[in-house]
Amino acid sequence: MKYNKLTPGQNLIWESYRIMLPKQVEEIKRLKAEKRKLPSPQLDDQELKRLGVLILDALRHGLELRVTYWHDGYYREASGVVDLVDEEHRQIRVELADGNYIYIKFEQLKYAERI
């Protein structure tokens, strides 16, 4: 049996539309990744005060903290010692176990706890 565009189940007219260009595939992946991103945290005054007390206490006594923070649409965790609170730039500096530093803005902080 010879297939043509009128054969049931063999609509060859639309067959060429199944192909996607690499640009289209990249854009679809980018849009899906963008959709998975989370909004930045919006903490109330009570939670901000709790975080502030915890961070200043850790700074004074050299305590290790586990900090959850928002970065570029995703929540990340870091463990280390807070060694600087920069009020001018509204950020903290955390020294990680491997000796590297990360800077976290106050607005990005979500949660902190002592280890």
Stockholm file with secondary structure:
# STOCKHOLM 1.0

chainA/1-115         MKYNKLTPGQNLIWESYRIMLPKQVEEIKRLKAEKRKLPSPQLDDQELKRLGVLILDALRHGLELRVTYWHDGYYREASGVVDLVDEEHRQIRVELADGNYIYIKFEQLKYAERI
#=GR chainA/1-115 SS CCCCTTSTTCCGGGGGGGCCCHHHHHHHHHHHHHHHCCCCCCCCHHHHHHHHHHHHHHHHHTCEEEEEEEETTEEEEEEEEEEEEETTTTEEEEEETTSCEEEEEGGGEEEEEEC
#=GC SS_cons         CCCCTTSTTCCGGGGGGGCCCHHHHHHHHHHHHHHHCCCCCCCCHHHHHHHHHHHHHHHHHTCEEEEEEEETTEEEEEEEEEEEEETTTTEEEEEETTSCEEEEEGGGEEEEEEC
//
